[in-house]
Amino acid sequence: MLCSAIFGTTLWAGFNLFVAIGCYLVIGGVTAGTLLYWGSPVIEVTAGELRAGRARLPLSQVGDVAELDEAQARALRGPRADPSAYLLIRPYLKLALYVQVLSADPARPYWLIGTRRPAELAAAIQRSRPQSRARGSSVG
């Protein structure tokens, strides 16, 4: 927001007060909208499904789930990252959850989900997994 104020002041130079107010409103609004959109992905465990942002993973395809501390999460976001993995990370979240994907298609070997409460997310996945397996076995 400070950069937006400085940029607005730069654009204002030489114009009247109405142009300045317009610059601040437009630049501040765009910055606020961008920050809100950036922080808007929702992580949720529903009936038989893990949703992280726009991606969805059936719980029947979830393998190992591990809570990662700051160092482990940093390693999987950086040098140890698999380029084909699904990452929902935000730089201001230091902790993450590792979710192994059990699938015949190796396109997404794991998900790395940045979250403030990885233990709660792992527990929600563990609680919901038997329900999805029971549903999957009764259908097939």
Accessible surface in RSA format (square Angstrom, percent):
REM  Atomic radii and reference values for relative SASA: ProtOr
REM  Chains: A
REM  Algorithm: Lee & Richards
REM  Probe-radius: 1.40
REM  Slices: 20
REM RES _ NUM      All-atoms   Total-Side   Main-Chain    Non-polar    All polar
REM                ABS   REL    ABS   REL    ABS   REL    ABS   REL    ABS   REL
RES MET A   1   126.89  65.7  93.64  62.0  33.25  79.2  92.33  78.5  34.55  45.8
RES LEU A   2   135.76  75.6 127.00  90.9   8.76  22.0 130.87  91.9   4.89  13.2
RES CYS A   3   103.54  78.3  98.37 109.7   5.17  12.1  34.98  88.6  68.56  73.9
RES SER A   4    13.58  11.5   9.55  12.7   4.03   9.3   6.71  14.3   6.87   9.6
RES ALA A   5    43.89  40.4  40.43  62.4   3.46   7.9  43.41  61.1   0.48   1.3
RES ILE A   6   105.14  59.8 102.57  76.4   2.57   6.2 104.88  75.5   0.26   0.7
RES PHE A   7   109.49  54.8 107.33  66.5   2.16   5.6 109.38  66.3   0.11   0.3
RES GLY A   8     0.00   0.0   0.00   N/A   0.00   0.0   0.00   0.0   0.00   0.0
RES THR A   9    67.42  48.0  64.60  65.5   2.82   6.7  53.68  72.1  13.74  20.8
RES THR A  10    89.71  63.8  74.38  75.4  15.33  36.5  63.03  84.7  26.68  40.3
RES LEU A  11    77.35  43.1  69.92  50.0   7.43  18.7  72.91  51.2   4.44  12.0
RES TRP A  12    84.46  33.9  84.44  40.9   0.02   0.0  81.34  43.4   3.12   5.1
RES ALA A  13    75.28  69.2  50.70  78.2  24.57  55.9  61.74  86.9  13.54  35.9
RES GLY A  14    87.94 108.4   0.00   N/A  87.94 108.4  42.75 117.3  45.19 101.2
RES PHE A  15   124.11  62.1 104.68  64.8  19.43  50.6 109.98  66.7  14.13  40.4
RES ASN A  16    92.47  63.8  77.41  74.8  15.06  36.3  41.71 100.4  50.76  49.1
RES LEU A  17   110.76  61.7 105.12  75.2   5.63  14.2 105.36  74.0   5.39  14.5
RES PHE A  18   162.17  81.1 152.91  94.7   9.27  24.1 153.67  93.2   8.50  24.3
RES VAL A  19    58.44  38.5  51.06  46.2   7.38  17.8  57.48  49.9   0.96   2.6
RES ALA A  20     0.73   0.7   0.73   1.1   0.00   0.0   0.73   1.0   0.00   0.0
RES ILE A  21    80.98  46.1  79.37  59.1   1.61   3.9  80.98  58.3   0.00   0.0
RES GLY A  22    28.79  35.5   0.00   N/A  28.79  35.5  28.50  78.2   0.30   0.7
RES CYS A  23    23.68  17.9  16.78  18.7   6.90  16.2   5.50  13.9  18.18  19.6
RES TYR A  24    76.65  35.8  68.92  39.2   7.72  20.1  60.35  45.4  16.29  20.1
RES LEU A  25   126.82  70.6 114.93  82.2  11.89  29.9 118.41  83.2   8.41  22.6
RES VAL A  26    99.44  65.4  92.20  83.5   7.24  17.4  98.95  86.0   0.49   1.3
RES ILE A  27    25.57  14.6  23.74  17.7   1.83   4.4  25.46  18.3   0.11   0.3
RES GLY A  28    15.71  19.4   0.00   N/A  15.71  19.4  14.65  40.2   1.06   2.4
RES GLY A  29    43.81  54.0   0.00   N/A  43.81  54.0  33.10  90.8  10.72  24.0
RES VAL A  30    97.33  64.0  89.49  81.0   7.84  18.9  95.98  83.4   1.35   3.7
RES THR A  31    31.40  22.3  28.03  28.4   3.37   8.0  21.20  28.5  10.21  15.4
RES ALA A  32    39.48  36.3  36.22  55.9   3.26   7.4  39.40  55.5   0.08   0.2
RES GLY A  33    35.75  44.1   0.00   N/A  35.75  44.1  30.31  83.2   5.44  12.2
RES THR A  34    82.35  58.6  74.71  75.7   7.63  18.2  62.67  84.2  19.67  29.7
RES LEU A  35    85.42  47.6  76.81  54.9   8.62  21.7  76.99  54.1   8.44  22.7
RES LEU A  36   134.73  75.0 127.60  91.3   7.12  17.9 130.02  91.3   4.71  12.7
RES TYR A  37   152.58  71.2 145.01  82.5   7.57  19.7 121.92  91.6  30.66  37.8
RES TRP A  38   116.09  46.6 109.11  52.8   6.98  16.4  94.66  50.5  21.43  34.8
RES GLY A  39    33.74  41.6   0.00   N/A  33.74  41.6  12.71  34.9  21.02  47.1
RES SER A  40    61.02  51.6  42.18  56.3  18.85  43.4  39.47  84.0  21.55  30.2
RES PRO A  41    40.75  29.7  24.20  22.1  16.55  60.2  31.87  26.3   8.88  55.2
RES VAL A  42    92.14  60.6  85.07  77.0   7.07  17.0  88.58  77.0   3.56   9.7
RES ILE A  43    42.82  24.4  16.41  12.2  26.41  63.7  16.41  11.8  26.41  71.7
RES GLU A  44    57.22  32.8  52.11  39.4   5.11  12.2  14.53  28.1  42.68  34.9
RES VAL A  45    34.51  22.7   4.53   4.1  29.98  72.2   4.53   3.9  29.98  81.3
RES THR A  46    52.71  37.5  42.99  43.6   9.72  23.2  48.03  64.5   4.68   7.1
RES ALA A  47    77.91  71.6  50.02  77.2  27.89  63.4  55.23  77.8  22.68  60.1
RES GLY A  48    14.27  17.6   0.00   N/A  14.27  17.6   4.83  13.2   9.45  21.2
RES GLU A  49    42.67  24.5  42.67  32.3   0.00   0.0   8.20  15.9  34.47  28.1
RES LEU A  50     0.00   0.0   0.00   0.0   0.00   0.0   0.00   0.0   0.00   0.0
RES ARG A  51    69.61  29.2  69.61  35.5   0.00   0.0   6.55   9.0  63.05  38.2
RES ALA A  52     0.00   0.0   0.00   0.0   0.00   0.0   0.00   0.0   0.00   0.0
RES GLY A  53    29.50  36.4   0.00   N/A  29.50  36.4  10.66  29.3  18.83  42.2
RES ARG A  54   212.20  89.1 184.84  94.2  27.36  65.2  87.42 119.5 124.78  75.6
RES ALA A  55    24.82  22.8  14.90  23.0   9.92  22.6  23.88  33.6   0.94   2.5
RES ARG A  56   138.14  58.0 112.62  57.4  25.51  60.7  36.03  49.2 102.10  61.9
RES LEU A  57     8.28   4.6   8.28   5.9   0.00   0.0   8.28   5.8   0.00   0.0
RES PRO A  58    58.43  42.6  57.78  52.7   0.66   2.4  58.43  48.2   0.00   0.0
RES LEU A  59     0.01   0.0   0.00   0.0   0.01   0.0   0.00   0.0   0.01   0.0
RES SER A  60    62.71  53.0  43.06  57.5  19.65  45.3  25.85  55.0  36.87  51.6
RES GLN A  61    65.13  36.4  64.81  47.4   0.32   0.8  10.10  21.5  55.03  41.7
RES VAL A  62     0.02   0.0   0.00   0.0   0.02   0.0   0.00   0.0   0.02   0.0
RES GLY A  63     8.41  10.4   0.00   N/A   8.41  10.4   7.82  21.5   0.58   1.3
RES ASP A  64    98.72  69.2  94.79  94.3   3.93   9.3  21.82  51.4  76.90  76.7
RES VAL A  65    26.69  17.6   0.00   0.0  26.69  64.3   0.00   0.0  26.69  72.4
RES ALA A  66    41.84  38.5  36.56  56.4   5.29  12.0  41.84  58.9   0.00   0.0
RES GLU A  67    94.68  54.4  72.72  55.0  21.96  52.3  18.91  36.6  75.77  61.9
RES LEU A  68    17.67   9.8  14.23  10.2   3.45   8.7  15.52  10.9   2.15   5.8
RES ASP A  69    77.38  54.2  72.21  71.9   5.17  12.2  36.67  86.3  40.71  40.6
RES GLU A  70    79.67  45.7  77.87  58.9   1.80   4.3  18.17  35.2  61.50  50.2
RES ALA A  71    57.23  52.6  51.44  79.4   5.79  13.2  51.75  72.9   5.48  14.5
RES GLN A  72    85.56  47.8  82.91  60.6   2.65   6.3  24.82  52.8  60.74  46.1
RES ALA A  73     0.00   0.0   0.00   0.0   0.00   0.0   0.00   0.0   0.00   0.0
RES ARG A  74   129.92  54.5 128.98  65.7   0.94   2.2  56.22  76.8  73.70  44.7
RES ALA A  75    23.32  21.4  20.34  31.4   2.98   6.8  22.96  32.3   0.36   1.0
RES LEU A  76    16.69   9.3  16.69  11.9   0.00   0.0  16.69  11.7   0.00   0.0
RES ARG A  77    66.38  27.9  44.69  22.8  21.68  51.6  13.86  18.9  52.52  31.8
RES GLY A  78    38.57  47.6   0.00   N/A  38.57  47.6  27.71  76.1  10.86  24.3
RES PRO A  79   125.77  91.7  83.19  75.8  42.58 154.8  96.38  79.6  29.39 182.7
RES ARG A  80   161.05  67.6 139.15  70.9  21.90  52.1  57.70  78.9 103.35  62.6
RES ALA A  81    33.15  30.5  14.40  22.2  18.76  42.7  14.40  20.3  18.76  49.7
RES ASP A  82    50.08  35.1  44.46  44.3   5.61  13.3  14.07  33.1  36.01  35.9
RES PRO A  83   137.28 100.1  97.76  89.1  39.53 143.7 110.71  91.4  26.57 165.1
RES SER A  84    42.02  35.5  35.31  47.1   6.71  15.5  35.59  75.8   6.43   9.0
RES ALA A  85     9.83   9.0   0.00   0.0   9.83  22.4   0.00   0.0   9.83  26.0
RES TYR A  86    41.02  19.2  39.41  22.4   1.61   4.2  33.45  25.1   7.57   9.3
RES LEU A  87    61.79  34.4  37.06  26.5  24.73  62.2  37.06  26.0  24.73  66.6
RES LEU A  88    19.98  11.1  19.33  13.8   0.65   1.6  19.98  14.0   0.00   0.0
RES ILE A  89    61.51  35.0  43.67  32.5  17.84  43.0  43.67  31.4  17.84  48.4
RES ARG A  90    22.09   9.3  20.73  10.6   1.35   3.2   3.11   4.3  18.98  11.5
RES PRO A  91    88.13  64.2  68.27  62.2  19.86  72.2  79.68  65.8   8.45  52.5
RES TYR A  92    97.40  45.5  71.38  40.6  26.02  67.7  70.35  52.9  27.05  33.3
RES LEU A  93    11.09   6.2   8.19   5.9   2.90   7.3   8.85   6.2   2.24   6.0
RES LYS A  94   102.42  50.0  97.59  59.9   4.82  11.5  58.75  52.9  43.67  46.5
RES LEU A  95    67.02  37.3  66.02  47.2   1.00   2.5  66.02  46.4   1.00   2.7
RES ALA A  96     0.21   0.2   0.21   0.3   0.00   0.0   0.21   0.3   0.00   0.0
RES LEU A  97     0.00   0.0   0.00   0.0   0.00   0.0   0.00   0.0   0.00   0.0
RES TYR A  98    54.44  25.4  54.44  31.0   0.00   0.0  28.27  21.2  26.17  32.3
RES VAL A  99     0.00   0.0   0.00   0.0   0.00   0.0   0.00   0.0   0.00   0.0
RES GLN A 100    57.84  32.3  57.84  42.3   0.00   0.0   5.29  11.3  52.55  39.9
RES VAL A 101    18.36  12.1   5.53   5.0  12.83  30.9   5.53   4.8  12.83  34.8
RES LEU A 102    86.55  48.2  77.47  55.4   9.08  22.8  81.30  57.1   5.25  14.1
RES SER A 103    55.78  47.1  17.95  24.0  37.83  87.1  14.32  30.5  41.45  58.1
RES ALA A 104   111.62 102.6  69.46 107.2  42.16  95.9  82.09 115.6  29.53  78.2
RES ASP A 105    88.89  62.3  80.06  79.7   8.83  20.9  34.58  81.4  54.31  54.2
RES PRO A 106   110.52  80.5  94.86  86.5  15.66  56.9 101.18  83.5   9.34  58.1
RES ALA A 107    51.05  46.9  39.22  60.5  11.83  26.9  49.21  69.3   1.84   4.9
RES ARG A 108   114.15  47.9 111.99  57.1   2.16   5.1  28.98  39.6  85.18  51.6
RES PRO A 109    42.16  30.7  32.02  29.2  10.14  36.9  38.03  31.4   4.13  25.7
RES TYR A 110    15.25   7.1  15.25   8.7   0.00   0.0  15.25  11.5   0.00   0.0
RES TRP A 111    10.18   4.1  10.18   4.9   0.00   0.0   6.87   3.7   3.31   5.4
RES LEU A 112     0.00   0.0   0.00   0.0   0.00   0.0   0.00   0.0   0.00   0.0
RES ILE A 113     0.00   0.0   0.00   0.0   0.00   0.0   0.00   0.0   0.00   0.0
RES GLY A 114     2.13   2.6   0.00   N/A   2.13   2.6   2.12   5.8   0.02   0.0
RES THR A 115    18.90  13.4  16.24  16.5   2.67   6.4   2.46   3.3  16.44  24.9
RES ARG A 116   155.92  65.5 134.59  68.6  21.33  50.8  49.43  67.6 106.49  64.5
RES ARG A 117   144.02  60.5 137.86  70.3   6.15  14.7  42.41  58.0 101.61  61.6
RES PRO A 118    11.81   8.6  11.81  10.8   0.00   0.0  11.81   9.7   0.00   0.0
RES ALA A 119    53.00  48.7  48.53  74.9   4.47  10.2  48.60  68.4   4.41  11.7
RES GLU A 120   106.24  61.0  99.36  75.2   6.88  16.4  47.16  91.2  59.08  48.2
RES LEU A 121    18.71  10.4  14.61  10.4   4.11  10.3  18.16  12.8   0.55   1.5
RES ALA A 122    11.41  10.5  11.38  17.6   0.03   0.1  11.41  16.1   0.00   0.0
RES ALA A 123    42.27  38.9  35.24  54.4   7.03  16.0  41.45  58.4   0.81   2.2
RES ALA A 124    20.93  19.2  20.36  31.4   0.57   1.3  20.83  29.3   0.09   0.2
RES ILE A 125     0.00   0.0   0.00   0.0   0.00   0.0   0.00   0.0   0.00   0.0
RES GLN A 126    83.18  46.5  75.13  54.9   8.05  19.2  38.72  82.4  44.47  33.7
RES ARG A 127   163.66  68.7 147.06  75.0  16.59  39.5  79.94 109.3  83.72  50.7
RES SER A 128    19.20  16.2  18.70  25.0   0.51   1.2   0.92   2.0  18.28  25.6
RES ARG A 129    22.57   9.5  22.57  11.5   0.00   0.0   2.57   3.5  20.00  12.1
RES PRO A 130    81.66  59.5  73.74  67.2   7.92  28.8  78.30  64.6   3.36  20.9
RES GLN A 131   101.00  56.5  93.50  68.3   7.50  17.9  33.41  71.1  67.59  51.3
RES SER A 132     9.53   8.1   4.84   6.5   4.70  10.8   5.58  11.9   3.96   5.5
RES ARG A 133   125.38  52.6 117.88  60.1   7.50  17.9  51.86  70.9  73.52  44.6
RES ALA A 134    60.97  56.1  50.51  77.9  10.46  23.8  57.32  80.7   3.64   9.7
RES ARG A 135   114.92  48.3 112.84  57.5   2.08   5.0  67.92  92.8  47.00  28.5
RES GLY A 136    43.10  53.1   0.00   N/A  43.10  53.1  31.97  87.7  11.13  24.9
RES SER A 137    88.13  74.5  58.39  77.9  29.74  68.5  53.05 113.0  35.07  49.1
RES SER A 138    93.12  78.7  53.02  70.8  40.11  92.4  51.68 110.1  41.44  58.1
RES VAL A 139   131.42  86.5  99.61  90.2  31.81  76.7 105.46  91.6  25.96  70.4
RES GLY A 140    98.82 121.9   0.00   N/A  98.82 121.9  50.38 138.3  48.44 108.5
END  Absolute sums over single chains surface
CHAIN  1 A     8817.7       7137.4       1680.3       5718.2       3099.5
END  Absolute sums over all chains
TOTAL          8817.7       7137.4       1680.3       5718.2       3099.5
